[in-house]
Amino acid sequence: MNPPTLSALAELTGGRLVVTGGSTAPGAAGDLPVPDAAIDARSVAAGGMFMAVPGTRAHGASFAGQSAGSCVLTDEDGLEVLRADGVDTVVLVVDDCRAWLGPVAAEIHGHPSRSMTVIGVTGTSGKTTTSYMVERMLLDGHSVGLIGTTGTRINGRAVPTSLTTPEAPTLQGLFARMRDEGVTHVVMEVSSHALVMGRVRGVDFDVAGFTNLSQDHLDFHPTMQDYFEAKSLLFTTPQDPGRARPTAVVCVDDAWGRELVGMVDDAVTVTTTGVEPADWSVDAVEVTADGLQHVSVTHGRDADGPAAVLRFPLSLPGVFNVANAVLALACVGAAGDDVATAAPALGEVHVPGRMQAVTVGDGESRYPREFLALVDYAHKPGAVAAALTTLSDQLERAGKGGRVGVVLGAGGNRDHEKRPLMGAEAAKAADLVVVTDDNPRDEDPATIRAEVLAGAQDIARVRGVDLREVGDRADAIRASVDWARRGDIVIVAGKGHETGQIVGDTVLDFDDVAVLAQALRDRQDRQDGQEPTR
């Protein structure tokens, strides 16, 4: 595949070519081939394109001197920076850098997403879990790529990346790598930031799934309506210009999902899912002694006959994971696979940091046996409420009087409004609430904890909740483990799969799973009359 020339890219974007130095003759500039592109000047390969976008503190064009590339894509402001800095290069000047990053990178790499089936999943909660479910079901018959919060994988093999949805040039490079390795299907999380900032521009989505919407990212989006409209771009606007919009698969268990269905016009096929009545509707859920949920759903109801009934096991707890599973099944069906064949794989899905059970030891010596210890990524009010309600319901069904304890905090330099709401949701459903530090970043940790506590205090007082403030996250986790007794559930919420804690400009090593496991070992050692192993 021959790389496009600068002239071809100028024609694609409607931009103009400018030579800022004497190393390239103006007449030859358009003939330059462009084999690669990057938004980080230091990552541009020789002969590649540096994509210089305006930043909050400086224009990206000011870093052009660090690029080994032969050309730069930027806007008029960036061109002035290049001239002022005396950079000798060829410049493709466009009207809106971010709008063209994806389409240009896709053109450079030969539009790799067009040769694969791409399933995008957006929403507030459940994107990662739903993506893992889709990936697991597809792996039995296809070569599958996964892009999301926990990283990128090709057929289960980790590929290092950053961001839930990587920047457009990196994303298109990933798609090209997947195509070249024979990947046929890609499932990816699509964040609201990615949609607003154009990171998925140039991606040809075949199926788009919507999980739900609850308060999050209001430090970036002015209002919930603005947040919703950002998510809806995946369904209402072709991300790959000139290509069809994806088939929409929408969970309608919340009002936002139902509103989204009404926004999508008749040119798009829409499938609805939900615990409530929908095209894919949950009939029954049974929980067996081994902890598996056994789900029965109906789908395919039309005027020509009765709906089909599908039964499948689900390894993850909670009614919200039932909703995620049904959405994942409908996405797989929309992609053209046989759902009856795919569904049994849902009994084998495990997602890092998402309702992840933590135990130590093996077999008969596995600990804890008398209570359940979990780590979950819930870090917004709706997710905290869903997680704790699910666990409370599980204890109620067990009928043995177990309690729920939760450890949680809130991130610094992020949405302040959700902090008291998180505290309130925790106090509504838990018996123990330990408020601790999450990623305080540049804020005073005590101030963040105070805001979370403010939302919990009145409710905790009325309900008789054991409400504690323990700033050190490891100490908070140990306190919850020491509190637990037979039949209880302890959940450490907020960081999930993350392995670092951001304090100021420093990222400290911190893994909730590892710290919880050590707390469990220490408790077991004390019960066995031994000194803790820390």
C-alpha distance (Angstrom), angle and dihedral (degrees) to the residues before:
residue distance angle dihedral
M1 . . .
N2 3.79 . .
P3 3.81 115.3 .
P4 3.81 117.2 -117.6
T5 3.78 120.6 -101.8
L6 3.76 124.8 -120.7
S7 3.82 88.7 -108.4
A8 3.81 89.8 57.5
L9 3.79 91.1 49.9
A10 3.79 91.3 47.7
E11 3.81 89.3 53.0
L12 3.83 90.7 48.2
T13 3.81 93.7 51.7
G14 3.79 100.5 32.2
G15 3.79 86.4 -124.2
R16 3.79 130.3 138.7
L17 3.80 131.7 -120.3
V18 3.80 119.5 -125.5
V19 3.82 126.9 -178.0
T20 3.81 110.8 -148.3
G21 3.82 98.7 -175.9
G22 3.78 143.5 24.5
S23 3.80 101.4 -100.9
T24 3.82 92.9 88.4
A25 3.79 124.4 46.2
P26 3.82 110.9 -126.7
G27 3.79 91.9 -126.5
A28 3.81 92.4 53.3
A29 3.80 96.8 46.2
G30 3.79 95.2 89.4
D31 3.81 92.1 53.5
L32 3.82 93.7 61.5
P33 3.84 110.3 117.8
V34 3.82 116.0 -133.6
P35 3.82 110.9 -150.5
D36 3.80 99.6 168.6
A37 3.81 144.2 9.0
A38 3.80 137.9 -158.7
I39 3.80 137.6 178.9
D40 3.83 92.0 -145.9
A41 3.81 108.3 73.5
R42 3.81 91.0 -148.2
S43 3.82 90.8 57.9
V44 3.80 97.6 53.4
A45 3.80 111.9 115.9
A46 3.78 121.2 -136.1
G47 3.79 108.2 -76.7
G48 3.79 92.4 15.0
M49 3.81 132.3 119.8
F50 3.80 124.8 -97.8
M51 3.81 109.0 -147.4
A52 3.81 104.2 -149.4
V53 3.79 112.3 -166.6
P54 3.82 129.0 178.0
G55 3.79 113.7 -95.9
T56 3.79 135.3 -161.6
R57 3.82 93.3 -105.0
A58 3.82 104.6 21.5
H59 3.76 140.1 0.5
G60 3.78 113.7 -97.3
A61 3.79 89.4 -128.5
S62 3.80 88.5 74.3
F63 3.82 87.7 72.0
A64 3.80 95.4 53.5
G65 3.81 91.0 107.7
Q66 3.82 88.4 69.5
S67 3.80 92.5 58.2
A68 3.81 124.2 99.6
G69 3.79 89.7 -162.9
S70 3.78 128.1 114.6
C71 3.83 97.2 -133.2
V72 3.80 145.2 25.3
L73 3.79 132.7 -140.3
T74 3.79 112.0 -152.8
D75 3.80 145.0 126.9
E76 3.82 132.2 -97.3
D77 3.80 92.3 -82.9
G78 3.78 90.2 50.7
L79 3.79 90.8 50.6
E80 3.81 90.1 55.7
V81 3.82 90.0 51.0
L82 3.81 90.9 51.4
R83 3.79 91.6 50.1
A84 3.79 92.9 46.5
D85 3.82 90.6 50.6
G86 3.81 92.0 47.6
V87 3.82 94.0 -122.2
D88 3.82 112.5 174.1
T89 3.80 106.1 -144.7
V90 3.79 146.3 105.5
V91 3.81 114.2 -92.6
L92 3.79 129.5 -155.7
V93 3.80 102.4 -157.0
V94 3.82 115.2 -157.8
D95 3.78 133.7 176.8
D96 3.82 97.2 -120.0
C97 3.80 118.2 19.7
R98 3.78 98.0 -164.9
A99 3.79 93.6 48.4
W100 3.80 90.2 57.3
L101 3.82 102.5 39.6
G102 3.79 93.7 87.3
P103 3.82 100.5 40.8
V104 3.81 91.8 45.9
A105 3.82 93.1 47.1
A106 3.81 89.6 46.5
E107 3.81 90.1 52.3
I108 3.81 91.0 49.1
H109 3.81 91.7 52.3
G110 3.81 95.4 42.4
H111 3.83 97.2 -104.4
P112 3.82 94.7 -74.2
S113 3.82 95.5 -176.6
R114 3.80 89.7 63.8
S115 3.80 90.2 65.8
M116 3.82 94.2 53.2
T117 3.80 137.2 55.1
V118 3.82 105.2 -107.2
I119 3.81 121.3 -163.2
G120 3.81 116.2 -170.3
V121 3.81 122.5 -163.7
T122 3.79 121.9 -162.9
G123 3.82 136.8 167.4
T124 3.80 134.7 97.1
S125 3.81 104.4 -82.9
G126 3.78 130.0 21.6
K127 3.82 100.1 30.8
T128 3.79 94.6 120.0
T129 3.79 95.2 42.6
T130 3.81 93.2 46.5
S131 3.81 90.5 47.9
Y132 3.81 91.5 51.5
M133 3.79 89.7 49.5
V134 3.81 92.5 51.3
E135 3.81 90.8 45.8
R136 3.82 92.9 50.8
M137 3.80 93.2 49.3
L138 3.81 93.1 47.9
L139 3.82 95.0 46.6
D140 3.80 92.0 73.7
G141 3.80 91.7 68.3
H142 3.80 109.0 13.1
S143 3.80 146.0 45.3
V144 3.81 103.2 -104.7
G145 3.79 137.6 -163.1
L146 3.82 123.5 -162.6
I147 3.82 125.6 -161.1
G148 3.81 120.5 -178.1
T149 3.79 153.7 97.6
T150 3.80 94.9 -44.4
G151 3.81 92.5 48.3
T152 3.78 138.9 -95.1
R153 3.78 125.6 -54.7
I154 3.78 135.8 -176.1
N155 3.80 110.7 -157.5
G156 3.80 89.3 -23.3
R157 3.82 94.7 -47.8
A158 3.81 115.0 123.3
V159 3.81 119.1 -118.0
P160 3.85 114.2 -169.7
T161 3.83 114.8 -116.6
S162 3.81 139.0 141.2
L163 3.81 133.2 -131.5
T164 3.81 125.9 33.9
T165 3.80 87.1 -96.7
P166 3.83 111.5 20.9
E167 3.81 121.3 -132.4
A168 3.81 112.8 -79.4
P169 3.84 98.8 -100.8
T170 3.82 91.5 47.8
L171 3.80 91.1 45.5
Q172 3.79 93.3 51.6
G173 3.80 89.3 47.7
L174 3.80 89.1 53.0
F175 3.78 91.1 50.5
A176 3.80 89.8 50.3
R177 3.80 91.1 50.5
M178 3.79 90.7 49.1
R179 3.80 91.6 48.6
D180 3.80 91.1 49.7
E181 3.83 90.2 50.3
G182 3.79 91.4 53.6
V183 3.81 99.7 -102.7
T184 3.80 111.3 164.7
H185 3.83 101.2 -179.8
V186 3.81 131.6 36.3
V187 3.80 125.5 -170.1
M188 3.78 116.7 -168.8
E189 3.77 141.5 174.1
V190 3.80 113.1 -121.5
S191 3.79 115.6 -156.5
S192 3.80 125.8 -157.2
H193 3.81 88.1 -118.2
A194 3.80 89.8 56.1
L195 3.80 92.0 52.1
V196 3.80 95.7 46.6
M197 3.81 94.1 42.8
G198 3.80 94.5 46.2
R199 3.82 97.4 -116.8
V200 3.81 91.7 140.0
R201 3.79 95.8 43.0
G202 3.79 106.1 125.6
V203 3.83 94.4 31.7
D204 3.81 115.0 123.3
F205 3.81 102.3 -144.6
D206 3.80 116.8 -163.6
V207 3.81 97.4 -176.0
A208 3.83 130.0 20.5
G209 3.81 121.5 -165.4
F210 3.82 127.3 -163.5
T211 3.82 119.8 -158.9
N212 3.83 107.6 -179.6
L213 3.79 142.1 -64.7
S214 3.79 129.9 -118.1
Q215 3.78 134.9 150.8
D216 3.79 114.0 -55.7
H217 3.80 139.7 121.9
L218 3.80 93.8 26.9
D219 3.80 85.9 144.4
F220 3.83 85.2 70.1
H221 3.80 102.5 29.3
P222 3.83 116.8 53.0
T223 3.82 94.5 -142.0
M224 3.79 142.0 4.5
Q225 3.81 88.2 -105.0
D226 3.79 90.2 55.6
Y227 3.83 89.5 47.8
F228 3.80 90.4 51.0
E229 3.79 93.3 47.7
A230 3.81 89.4 52.3
K231 3.81 90.4 54.5
S232 3.80 91.8 46.0
L233 3.82 91.3 60.6
L234 3.80 88.3 81.7
F235 3.80 89.1 63.5
T236 3.79 103.3 33.3
T237 3.81 103.7 39.4
P238 3.84 126.5 51.5
Q239 3.80 105.8 -121.8
D240 3.80 90.3 -159.5
P241 3.81 103.2 56.3
G242 3.78 112.9 -122.7
R243 3.83 94.3 16.3
A244 3.79 126.8 107.1
R245 3.78 121.0 -93.1
P246 3.81 115.3 -105.7
T247 3.78 127.0 -97.2
A248 3.81 105.3 -93.2
V249 3.81 121.7 -129.7
V250 3.80 109.1 -175.6
C251 3.80 131.0 -177.5
V252 3.80 105.4 -140.2
D253 3.79 98.5 -168.3
D254 3.82 89.8 111.0
A255 3.80 132.5 46.6
W256 3.81 92.2 -111.2
G257 3.79 91.7 60.1
R258 3.78 91.2 49.7
E259 3.82 90.1 49.1
L260 3.79 90.5 50.4
V261 3.81 91.6 54.5
G262 3.80 88.7 55.8
M263 3.80 91.5 51.4
V264 3.80 96.0 55.9
D265 3.81 111.5 87.4
D266 3.80 128.5 -136.1
A267 3.80 92.8 -93.0
V268 3.83 89.0 74.0
T269 3.81 124.7 68.9
V270 3.81 109.4 -127.4
T271 3.80 126.9 -162.3
T272 3.81 119.5 -174.7
T273 3.80 126.6 -151.8
G274 3.76 135.2 -175.8
V275 3.75 153.3 127.0
E276 3.79 82.4 -103.2
P277 3.86 119.9 63.7
A278 3.80 112.6 -60.2
D279 3.80 140.7 130.4
W280 3.81 85.3 -74.8
S281 3.79 106.4 34.4
V282 3.81 132.3 177.6
D283 3.81 113.3 -122.9
A284 3.78 103.0 176.7
V285 3.80 142.8 -8.7
E286 3.79 124.1 -159.5
V287 3.81 125.6 -175.3
T288 3.80 117.1 -150.0
A289 3.79 129.4 -158.1
D290 3.82 92.0 -96.9
G291 3.81 89.7 62.8
L292 3.79 95.9 -109.0
Q293 3.77 119.7 136.4
H294 3.79 114.1 -138.6
V295 3.78 109.8 -152.6
S296 3.79 130.4 -164.8
V297 3.82 119.1 -163.6
T298 3.77 135.8 174.8
H299 3.79 122.6 -144.0
G300 3.77 141.9 161.1
R301 3.80 95.7 47.0
D302 3.83 110.9 168.5
A303 3.79 141.3 145.5
D304 3.80 92.6 -86.7
G305 3.76 97.6 64.6
P306 3.80 150.2 -32.8
A307 3.78 123.4 -51.0
A308 3.78 120.3 -94.2
V309 3.80 117.2 -110.4
L310 3.78 118.9 -138.3
R311 3.80 125.2 -172.8
F312 3.78 124.1 -168.4
P313 3.83 142.1 160.8
L314 3.80 120.5 -112.9
S315 3.80 121.2 -158.2
L316 3.82 96.0 -163.9
P317 3.83 121.9 79.0
G318 3.77 127.8 -125.6
V319 3.77 142.1 55.7
F320 3.81 90.0 -100.9
N321 3.80 89.0 59.4
V322 3.80 88.4 52.1
A323 3.81 87.0 55.8
N324 3.81 89.9 47.6
A325 3.80 91.1 50.0
V326 3.79 94.1 50.6
L327 3.80 90.4 48.4
A328 3.82 89.8 49.8
L329 3.81 91.4 49.9
A330 3.78 92.2 50.2
C331 3.82 90.2 49.2
V332 3.80 90.7 52.0
G333 3.80 89.6 48.8
A334 3.81 91.3 48.4
A335 3.81 88.1 53.1
G336 3.79 88.8 58.5
D337 3.81 102.8 -101.9
D338 3.79 127.0 132.3
V339 3.81 105.6 -102.4
A340 3.80 95.0 -161.7
T341 3.80 89.6 60.1
A342 3.80 93.6 42.5
A343 3.83 100.1 45.0
P344 3.86 100.2 76.7
A345 3.82 89.2 65.3
L346 3.83 88.5 70.4
G347 3.80 87.3 77.2
E348 3.81 88.8 66.2
V349 3.82 101.8 47.9
H350 3.80 118.3 123.0
V351 3.79 121.4 173.1
P352 3.83 122.5 -162.1
G353 3.80 110.5 -114.1
R354 3.80 94.7 -1.2
M355 3.80 110.2 111.8
Q356 3.80 85.1 -36.1
A357 3.80 112.8 176.8
V358 3.81 112.7 -138.0
T359 3.78 120.9 -152.9
V360 3.80 135.1 157.9
G361 3.78 128.1 -144.6
D362 3.79 129.3 24.2
G363 3.77 138.1 -86.4
E364 3.77 113.7 -30.1
S365 3.81 91.4 2.1
R366 3.80 93.6 55.3
Y367 3.82 112.7 130.0
P368 2.97 140.0 -117.8
R369 3.77 99.5 32.6
E370 3.81 97.7 155.9
F371 3.81 99.6 53.8
L372 3.80 138.1 23.3
A373 3.82 121.7 -113.0
L374 3.82 118.1 -165.5
V375 3.80 141.1 177.0
D376 3.79 119.0 -152.3
Y377 3.80 136.6 174.8
A378 3.83 94.2 -133.1
H379 3.81 103.7 140.8
K380 3.79 104.0 149.7
P381 3.83 130.7 65.2
G382 3.81 97.1 -104.4
A383 3.78 93.3 47.7
V384 3.83 92.6 47.6
A385 3.80 90.4 50.2
A386 3.80 92.9 47.6
A387 3.80 93.9 48.4
L388 3.81 95.6 47.6
T389 3.81 94.6 42.2
T390 3.79 89.9 51.8
L391 3.81 92.2 50.9
S392 3.80 92.5 46.0
D393 3.80 90.1 51.0
Q394 3.81 90.0 49.9
L395 3.80 91.0 53.1
E396 3.80 91.3 47.0
R397 3.80 90.8 53.2
A398 3.79 89.8 49.7
G399 3.82 88.3 54.9
K400 3.80 95.7 -153.0
G401 3.79 100.2 115.3
G402 3.79 98.1 -110.2
R403 3.81 122.6 169.6
V404 3.81 133.1 -137.8
G405 3.79 123.5 -131.2
V406 3.80 123.7 -172.6
V407 3.80 134.6 -168.0
L408 3.81 114.2 -160.2
G409 3.77 145.8 149.9
A410 3.79 137.7 168.9
G411 3.78 132.5 -110.7
G412 3.79 123.1 -106.7
N413 3.81 123.7 -121.1
R414 3.78 89.7 26.4
D415 3.82 138.9 97.4
H416 3.83 106.2 -32.6
E417 3.80 94.5 -168.9
K418 3.78 94.9 66.6
R419 3.83 94.9 57.3
P420 3.82 99.4 80.5
L421 3.80 88.8 38.1
M422 3.79 90.0 57.3
G423 3.79 90.3 50.0
A424 3.79 91.2 49.1
E425 3.81 93.5 50.1
A426 3.79 90.9 49.6
A427 3.80 92.8 50.1
K428 3.81 91.8 48.3
A429 3.80 94.7 59.6
A430 3.82 110.6 20.1
D431 3.79 133.1 75.6
L432 3.81 93.2 -152.5
V433 3.81 123.1 34.8
V434 3.80 117.1 -176.2
V435 3.81 110.4 -172.5
T436 3.79 111.4 -155.8
D437 3.79 142.6 150.9
D438 3.78 122.3 -64.9
N439 3.83 115.0 174.1
P440 3.82 102.1 -32.2
R441 3.82 92.6 -179.4
D442 3.83 108.7 175.6
E443 3.82 96.9 -15.1
D444 3.79 129.5 94.5
P445 3.84 104.5 -96.0
A446 3.80 92.5 -146.1
T447 3.82 90.7 56.7
I448 3.80 91.5 52.2
R449 3.80 91.6 48.8
A450 3.80 90.4 49.0
E451 3.81 91.0 55.4
V452 3.82 91.7 50.9
L453 3.80 91.2 46.1
A454 3.81 91.5 49.7
G455 3.79 90.1 63.6
A456 3.80 93.2 47.4
Q457 3.81 104.7 42.7
D458 3.81 103.4 79.7
I459 3.80 94.0 42.2
A460 3.81 91.4 45.7
R461 3.79 90.7 51.8
V462 3.81 93.1 52.3
R463 3.81 94.9 43.9
G464 3.80 96.2 40.7
V465 3.79 93.0 -118.9
D466 3.81 118.5 172.4
L467 3.83 98.1 -121.3
R468 3.80 117.7 -172.6
E469 3.79 137.8 173.4
V470 3.80 114.7 -146.3
G471 3.79 112.4 165.0
D472 3.80 98.4 -166.8
R473 3.82 105.6 77.7
A474 3.80 94.9 -149.9
D475 3.81 91.0 51.3
A476 3.80 89.6 48.4
I477 3.79 91.4 53.4
R478 3.80 91.2 48.2
A479 3.79 90.1 50.1
S480 3.81 91.7 54.9
V481 3.81 91.8 49.1
D482 3.80 91.9 49.4
W483 3.84 89.4 49.7
A484 3.82 95.2 54.1
R485 3.77 123.1 98.9
R486 3.79 135.3 177.7
G487 3.79 113.5 -46.4
D488 3.83 95.4 15.9
I489 3.80 130.3 122.7
V490 3.81 123.8 -142.1
I491 3.80 119.4 -166.5
V492 3.80 126.2 -172.6
A493 3.79 105.1 -154.9
G494 3.76 136.9 -167.5
K495 3.80 111.2 38.4
G496 3.79 103.8 48.6
H497 3.81 110.3 165.6
E498 3.82 94.8 5.8
T499 3.79 116.5 119.0
G500 3.79 100.0 -166.4
Q501 3.80 139.1 61.6
I502 3.81 116.1 -145.4
V503 3.79 112.4 -139.5
G504 3.80 113.4 169.7
D505 3.80 106.5 -45.9
T506 3.80 93.0 -26.4
V507 3.78 128.0 94.8
L508 3.80 108.4 -151.0
D509 3.78 121.2 -159.2
F510 3.79 105.7 -103.2
D511 3.79 128.5 150.9
D512 3.82 117.3 178.6
V513 3.81 90.7 -155.8
A514 3.81 93.4 52.5
V515 3.82 93.9 43.7
L516 3.81 92.2 47.5
A517 3.81 90.7 48.3
Q518 3.81 90.5 51.7
A519 3.80 91.2 49.1
L520 3.80 88.8 52.8
R521 3.81 91.3 50.0
D522 3.79 91.1 49.7
R523 3.79 91.4 51.3
Q524 3.79 91.0 48.9
D525 3.80 91.4 48.4
R526 3.81 90.3 53.1
Q527 3.79 90.9 49.3
D528 3.80 88.9 50.2
G529 3.81 90.9 49.8
Q530 3.81 94.0 -111.0
E531 3.78 131.8 128.2
P532 3.85 113.5 -99.9
T533 3.82 112.5 -95.7
R534 3.82 96.5 -132.9
